[in-house]
Each structure stands twice: as structure tokens, then as C-alpha cells.
Amino acid sequence: MSKRVELLIIDPQVDFCDPQKGALYVPGAEHDMKRLADMIVRLKDKIDDIHVTLDSHHFVHIAHPIFWKDSQGNHPPAFTKITRADVEGGLWATTQPGMYARALEYVRKLEQNSRYDLTIWPPHCLIGSPGHAVFPELFAALLEWENRFAFVDYVTKGSNILTEHYSAVQADVPDPADASTQINTRLVQTLQNADIVAVAGEARTHCLANTVQDIANNFGDDSLVSKLVLLTDASSDIPTFEPHADAFLREMTNRGMQLSTTTEFLN
């Protein structure tokens, strides 16, 4: 009986992958997409299902500059870190005063879950914008795969303006009133039923790392982690965050995640 092979591609979008047009370009991502596209064409009859996550934000978002201001009314520059102490100490306040209590609760919970401090990003992957689209070279390969009368499973994340949503499985701080921020059991169960799950996409430091960790944690059995195969030449890091990627690799390979490349996978 043949093994069921699935591919999970994290946020392969223009804003992350295009060095000229990308609002939050990840260095090397365009080459990741080229290698991944070549692999999909090579293995199009061996890949049973493809899941593509799409970062999907509004311009007004807790991790975008417009949401915050200092005592002079200035918005924070991109890549500013905002901690619980910064908000409690008055260094940063919300642009809309009515959102202050919720935002303070958010940065407190971020500190408790020990994932990341709140980072202010350039507005990116805005819903409906060119930057939200799948990188063209990869999209062409996905269409070629769909030509066998299959369809790509697109998984959107990030439209709740009050939480970051790095992981495709759940938001950094799930909102009890918004099901889209809570555990995506459909995706987890689908991947759990596969025999091999190749993983690629952007960025390894953030959305890929958190998605893979959350998938593994929700499998409920660490023996299943070995079905996850990270394609090391199809994922890159946001500069200065490389220690996060290194810690992710150490943790997940110790738990059983396998490593391969786009040219070696299924050869």
C-alpha cells in the first residue's frame, strides 16, 4: 500500500518572497520558492494533498504601527519591540484609548506564553493586496499540480486585529470569541492522517516554526512527529531572529522531525 504524502507550505506570499515588492521580504525566500516549485512539478503525481497557509491581515492590526503611539503621538517604527513593561510604563499606548485594556492584557499574555515579545511589523499581507498573493513561480507550479483535478487547501490566518497569528494552528493569544484564532483541529487531523508531511515556507523563525511546533503538540503522540519532514532549502529566516530558528530545529529534530531537501525528498 502506497504512503500518503502531503505538503504543507507556510505563507509563500509576495510580501515575504519578492525582494523588490515584498513589504516584509525574507532574504532568500524567492530562491526557496523556485526550489519548491521545481519539486512540486517533479513530484506532482506523488503528492496527494497540498496545504498552503496565507497570512491575511488588516492595515489596522496590533502588530502594525498604526495601532500604537508614544507620548508625542508618533507611531512606532517597524521592528520595534513592545513589552508588557513598555505598556505598563506608558512608553507606548494604543492609538484608540478604548483598546488599551485589551492590548495590555495581550502583551501580558504574550509574556506568559514565552513565544515572542510583540514585534511591530511593516503592514504586510493585507487582505486584497498584491502582496497577499502566492509568489507567482510557486503559484504556477500549484496550478500544474491542480491540473490533475486536485485542489490546493488554502488556510487563511491573521484577520483578527487583536492578536498575532504566526502559527496556522492557532493564534499567539487565542480569542475565545473568535473561532478562527483557536486550534484548527481540521488541519491537525488531516495532517495526522498522512504518512509523510513535507513542510516548507516562510519564515522559519516565525510562522513555520510555530506552525510545526503546534502541529506536533496537537498530534498528542510524539511518535507521530517523525512523519514531519522539513525541507531545509525551502525556508529562510528573518534577520536577527535566527536564534529562534536554531532553537526550533534543535527541539523538533530531538522530537523526531526529519530533514530533507527539495531535490532529495522522495528520491
Secondary structure, 3 states (H helix, E strand, C coil): CCCCEEEEEECCEHHHHCCCCCCCCCCCHHHHHHHHHHHHHHCCCCCCEEEEEEECECCCCCCCHHHEECCCCCCCCCCCEECHHHHHCCCCEECCHHHHHHHHHHHHHHHHHCCCCEECCCCCCECCCHHHCECHHHHHHHHHHHCCCCCCEEEEECCCCCCCCCCCCCCCCCCCCCHHHCCCHHHHHHHHCCCEEEEEECCCCCHHHHHHHHHHHHHCCHHHHHHEEEECCCCCCCCCCHHHHHHHHHHHHHHCCEEECCCCCCC
